[in-house]
Amino acid sequence: MITLTPEYLTAHFLRDSRLSPEVVTAFRTMIHGYYRDNPRPMPWRETDDPYRILVSEIMLQQTQVERVKLKYTEFLNVFPTVHELAAAPLPELLKVWQGLGYNRRALYLKRCAEAIVAHWGGMFPRTAHGLQSLPGIGPYTARAVAAFAFGAAEPLIETNIRTLFIHFFFHGREQVSDGEIMPLIAVTLDGEHPRDWYYALMDYGVMLKQNHPNPSRRSRHHTQQSRFEGSNRQLRSRLLREILAQPGITVAELLVQSAAERDAVERNLEALQAEGFLVKQKRGYLVAG
């Protein structure tokens, strides 16, 4: 019987530059077994609606799962379909989005919905290639929606999957690149059950982070999320919040409300206009739309 320790799997892979069918089968059995025995119920795992899955994937980027669970339900109550999101005024969307941070993601999500309605008749592309052609959709999100909504079996990587493969197949290694990991993801992929397989990999990766020094820190691509308090992200968020609450608010009023330097406020207002968040009307600012 194969004992799937990191030491064994790393040595096996390094020795042969491949994984034997027996090791692949044992690896899949172990991961699926953990997933079956340790379920993590989440509302987006109960649907194959591509719109709902896209909403969850955009929300989950750099946001804690528990916070997303609450916002996900609220968001879908207000915007239950891609058509309603596409037609929503941006101020209304940003008010619902508050608390998730990274307001650019809300704007990208709306632009994506608009493109699906305008160019795809309200129907989602069913392939990763088609999904990636939508505004603001990168390789991971495209492959995730394709897998979770349409059962497409394509290799994909995110932080928890990266954690798992570094832990098992790169024991003792530092600076592991995604280029080294992706062939292993491809060869171990359960092509018959990609949806459950990727959820299982993610959940196992979460468990590893809880029980080991985070293996993903040994990734070449690992970055520490910057502190929010006192950051420019916080200032952008505060400015948007004030403008939502007081349409037409002036720079002078924003300086008082934000307690920030004039240069920083004016620089961010210019950036928010360029990105499509704000419009200037006379002396004040409004959220676009």
Long-range contacts (C-beta under 8 A, 24 or more apart in sequence): 2-26, 4-30, 4-168, 6-167, 6-168, 6-169, 6-171, 7-171, 9-168, 9-169, 9-171, 10-168, 10-169, 10-170, 10-171, 10-172, 10-173, 13-169, 13-184, 18-187, 19-184, 19-187, 19-188, 24-187, 24-188, 27-168, 27-188, 28-188, 28-190, 28-197, 31-164, 31-197, 31-200, 31-201, 31-204, 32-190, 32-196, 32-197, 32-200, 34-200, 34-203, 34-204, 34-207, 35-196, 35-199, 35-200, 35-203, 35-204, 38-203, 38-207, 40-203, 40-206, 42-69, 43-69, 43-72, 43-73, 44-72, 44-148, 45-199, 48-148, 48-149, 48-150, 48-195, 49-149, 50-124, 50-145, 50-149, 50-150, 51-81, 51-82, 51-85, 51-113, 51-124, 52-76, 53-144, 53-145, 53-148, 53-149, 54-109, 54-112, 54-124, 54-141, 54-145, 55-109, 57-141, 57-144, 57-145, 58-105, 58-108, 58-109, 58-141, 59-100, 59-105, 61-102, 61-105, 62-101, 62-102, 62-225, 63-100, 63-101, 63-102, 67-99, 67-100, 68-100, 71-97, 71-99, 71-100, 82-113, 82-116, 82-117, 82-122, 82-124, 83-113, 83-117, 83-122, 85-109, 85-110, 85-113, 86-110, 86-113, 86-114, 86-116, 86-117, 86-118, 89-289, 90-277, 90-287, 90-288, 90-289, 91-244, 91-247, 91-287, 91-289, 94-240, 94-244, 94-277, 94-287, 95-244, 98-241, 101-228, 101-233, 101-237, 102-233, 103-236, 103-237, 103-240, 103-277, 104-275, 105-136, 107-136, 107-275, 107-276, 107-277, 108-135, 108-136, 108-137, 109-136, 111-135, 111-136, 112-136, 112-137, 124-149, 126-150, 126-152, 127-152, 128-152, 128-154, 144-198, 147-194, 147-195, 147-198, 148-195, 148-198, 151-194, 151-195, 152-194, 153-189, 153-190, 153-191, 153-192, 153-194, 154-194, 155-182, 155-185, 155-186, 155-189, 156-185, 156-198, 157-181, 157-182, 157-185, 158-202, 159-205, 159-216, 160-201, 160-202, 160-203, 160-204, 160-205, 160-206, 160-209, 161-185, 161-198, 161-201, 161-202, 161-205, 162-205, 162-216, 162-219, 162-221, 163-205, 163-208, 163-209, 163-214, 163-215, 163-216, 164-201, 164-204, 164-205, 164-208, 164-215, 166-215, 166-216, 166-218, 166-219, 167-208, 167-212, 167-215, 170-218, 173-218, 174-218, 175-218, 175-219, 175-220, 176-218, 176-219, 176-220, 177-219, 177-220, 177-221, 178-219, 178-220, 178-221, 232-264, 232-268, 235-260, 235-264, 235-265, 235-268, 236-268, 236-271, 236-272, 239-265, 239-268, 239-269, 239-272, 240-272, 240-277, 240-278, 240-287, 243-278, 243-285, 243-286, 243-287, 244-287, 247-284, 247-286, 247-287, 248-281, 248-282, 248-284, 248-285, 248-286, 249-284, 249-285, 250-283, 250-284, 250-285, 251-283, 251-285, 254-285
